[in-house]
């Protein structure tokens, strides 16, 4: 993996984490009341909005697709946190705990990205952002099916692996969108 990818990845994560921490200050960990399936649906709504904007070529609500990709990253990290915590864990997380869990999951997801990026030769750089949106939607439909099957799969990866892929595709989209702005 190129060092450029690692730097760009970390910059995109820093932007997402900054929003996550600011929202933690505003709302606390109110998101902890959401079941993983509700987080999946929230990500689905954001991805559907991105696809709608991509297809229509314009939007009426001024919040752009970049902020939706940031939201996808953060909700997917929240999903990983939720499925990683015991069902009897307290709903309220301190800002320090929330940050610790965020950084733990993002580090695991980045390590996965580095391994896949090595094997695939940074193929994502030749992809369109719209394809990344579609892959995120496909992963979400897979998660919904797994959730509807009470979390069981016969041969496929679980919810956590799909959330990790969603995070990576959303971060790749953020990198590509930033690159398009600087051209």
N, C-alpha and C positions, 0 to 999 in steps of 0.2 A: 504494500500500500504506500502511496506517496505521502510524504510529509505534508504536502499541500492539503490532501484530503483530511488528514488528522487535524490540521489547524482549522480548516473550514468547518469540520464537524464540531470541534470544540467551541468555535464561535457561535454556531447555530444553537448548540446546547446551552451556552451561556445566555443567549437571548431568551430561550424557552424557560430556563431556570429563573431568570430575573422576573418574568411574568408570574411564574408559579409562586415565588416567594412574596411578591407584592400582593397577589390574590390571597395568599395565606394570611398576610397581615390584615387584609380587608375582611375576609370571611372566616378565618380559622380553617379548620379541617372539616367544614360542613359537608364536603364531598364524600366523607367517609360513610355517610348515611346511605349512599348509593350502592346498590348491589352491582356486581361486575356486569351483569346484563344491561343495567341502566347506563353504565359508563360506555359499554359497547354501542348502545343506541345513540349516545351523545356524540361519539366519534363518527358514527354513521351519518348523523345530521350534518356535521361539519364537512365530511367528505362529499356528501350529496350536494351541498351548497357550492363547493369548489367545482364539482363537475358541471353543475348548472351554469355557473359563470363562464367556465371554459367553453361550453357548448353555445351559449347565447352571445358571448363576446362582450357582454356588459353586465353591470350590476346596478341595483337601485339602492341597496344599503351600502354605505361607503366603507365599511370594514372590509378590507381586501382579503385576497386568498392567502397572503402570507400569514396574517393573524390567525386564519383558520388552520393552516398547517402547524403553527405554534400550538394552538389549542389541541390539535390531534396528538402532537407529541406529549403534551402535558396530561391529557386524559388517558392516553395509553400508559404512561408512567403510573398514574393513579390506579389504573386497572391492575398493573403488575404489583403495586403496593397492596391493593385490596386482596388479591388472590394469595399473596404471600403472608398476610397477617392471619392469625387465628381468629375464628369466628367470635371468640369472647374478648378480643382485644378492645380496649376502650376506643370510643368514637373520636375523642379529642386527641390530636397529636400536637405536641409542642412544636414550635417552629424548628427547633433543633432536630427533633425526631423526623419531622417531615422532610427536612433537608437531607438528613442521613439516608433515609429510604430512597429519596430521589436520586442522590448521587450513587448509591449502591446499584440501583437498577440501570441507570444510564451507563455506568461503567461496564456492566455485564453486556448491555446491548451494543455498546461501542466495540467491545472485544469480539462479539459475534460478527459485527460489521467488518472489522479488520480481517477476520478469518475468511469471510465470504468474499470480501473485496480482493483478497489475495488470489483466491481460486477463480473468481470471475473476471479478473483483470480490469477492474473499475468499469465494467460494462454500463453501469448506471449513468456514466458521463455522456453516453451516446443515446440515452433515452430521452423522451419528451416528458415534460412535467405532467401532461395529460395521461400518459401511460402510468406514471407513478400514482396518480389519483385513482385510476382504474384498478391498479394492484392493491391499493389500500382498501378500496371498496370490496374487491374479491376476498381479501383477508378478513374483512369485517363479516361478510356473508358466511365465511367458514367458521368464524368465532360464533356467530349466531346459531349455526347448525350444531356446533359442539355444545353450546350452552343449552340448546333445546334437547340435546341428547344427554343431559345431566353431566356433561363434562367428559363423557367417555368417547374414545376413538378406537378404531380397530387397528389402524396402521399409521394414521396421520399424526403430525405434531399437535400439541395441545394449544390451549388458549394463550399461554404465556409466550410460546414461540411466535404465534401470529401477532401478538401485541408488539413483540420485539421487532418483527419485520415491518410493521406499520410505523413504528418510531423511526426506523432507518430510512424507509421510503419518504417519510415526511421531512426528515432532516436533509436528505438528498434534494428534495424539491426546494427547500429553503435555500440550499447552496446554489442550485441552478437559477432560482429566481434572483438571488443577489448578483450572481454573475451576469445575468441578462441586464440588470440595471446599470452595471458598470461598463457595458459595451457601448 
